[in-house]
Amino acid sequence: MHSDRPESTPDTPADQDAGAAPPDALPPEQSAQEAEPDLAQRLAEAEARAAEHYEAFARARAEMENIRKRAQEDVAKAHKYGIEAFAESLLPVRDSLEMALKADAPSVESIREGVEATLKLLASVFERNKLIEIDPVGQKFDPNRHQAISMVPGAGLTPPMPANHVVSVLQRGYLINDRVLRPALVTVSQG
């Protein structure tokens, strides 16, 4: 049979009263009032955490700035006083040379002995400070440690020298901690 009234299903809005709230929902003004303190509390907690994090950031930033300043001071001091130990070890060498000059009527032999003693003292200073002499006679020429001044025929030498080997040293070179301070000036054999 057919009726004039539209049929409705339980899921359609026609079964519900207009403006009726679901049974478990709160009236809008009551839920907004309860939500406000919850939101305010959450906002206060978030602001407190943010302030705490900002303080930690500010402390870390200040500490990093202090570390940077201390590192700059340490580098400046290292540049300024880096050779202090070496300079201190050279003082006895200077004292020895000054004593040699103060000698009354020095003989050639006494001057020679004084110079030899001073040279030994200087060699010990170099050794303590890792200043190593480069003495490459007979070794293969190394452009990183040697500077060639001239070349001589290797076959004409006694004994004959292979090509590109150091024949003689004109000026000694020096290393400081395995770094070339001054290359050795050398004569090199050619093939």
HUCOR-V230317 format. One record per residue. N is the residue number from 1. RES is the residue in one letter. BURIAL is 1 if it has 16 or more other ideal C-beta (glycine too) atoms within 10 Angstrom, else 0. Layout:
# HUCOR-V230317
n={N/N}
res={RES/RES}
burial={BURIAL/BURIAL}
This chain:
# HUCOR-V230317
n={1/2/3/4/5/6/7/8/9/10/11/12/13/14/15/16/17/18/19/20/21/22/23/24/25/26/27/28/29/30/31/32/33/34/35/36/37/38/39/40/41/42/43/44/45/46/47/48/49/50/51/52/53/54/55/56/57/58/59/60/61/62/63/64/65/66/67/68/69/70/71/72/73/74/75/76/77/78/79/80/81/82/83/84/85/86/87/88/89/90/91/92/93/94/95/96/97/98/99/100/101/102/103/104/105/106/107/108/109/110/111/112/113/114/115/116/117/118/119/120/121/122/123/124/125/126/127/128/129/130/131/132/133/134/135/136/137/138/139/140/141/142/143/144/145/146/147/148/149/150/151/152/153/154/155/156/157/158/159/160/161/162/163/164/165/166/167/168/169/170/171/172/173/174/175/176/177/178/179/180/181/182/183/184/185/186/187/188/189/190/191}
res={M/H/S/D/R/P/E/S/T/P/D/T/P/A/D/Q/D/A/G/A/A/P/P/D/A/L/P/P/E/Q/S/A/Q/E/A/E/P/D/L/A/Q/R/L/A/E/A/E/A/R/A/A/E/H/Y/E/A/F/A/R/A/R/A/E/M/E/N/I/R/K/R/A/Q/E/D/V/A/K/A/H/K/Y/G/I/E/A/F/A/E/S/L/L/P/V/R/D/S/L/E/M/A/L/K/A/D/A/P/S/V/E/S/I/R/E/G/V/E/A/T/L/K/L/L/A/S/V/F/E/R/N/K/L/I/E/I/D/P/V/G/Q/K/F/D/P/N/R/H/Q/A/I/S/M/V/P/G/A/G/L/T/P/P/M/P/A/N/H/V/V/S/V/L/Q/R/G/Y/L/I/N/D/R/V/L/R/P/A/L/V/T/V/S/Q/G}
burial={0/0/0/0/0/0/0/0/0/0/0/0/0/0/0/0/0/0/0/0/0/0/0/0/0/0/0/0/0/0/0/0/0/0/0/0/0/0/0/0/0/0/0/0/0/0/0/0/0/0/0/0/0/0/0/0/0/0/0/0/0/0/0/0/0/0/0/0/0/0/0/0/0/0/0/0/0/0/0/0/0/0/0/0/0/0/0/0/1/1/0/0/1/0/0/1/0/0/0/1/0/0/0/0/0/0/0/0/0/0/0/0/0/1/0/0/0/1/0/0/1/1/0/0/1/1/0/0/1/0/1/0/0/1/0/1/0/0/0/0/1/0/0/0/1/1/1/0/0/0/0/0/0/1/0/0/0/0/0/0/1/0/0/0/1/1/1/1/1/0/0/0/1/1/1/0/0/0/0/1/0/0/1/1/1/1/1/1/1/0/0}
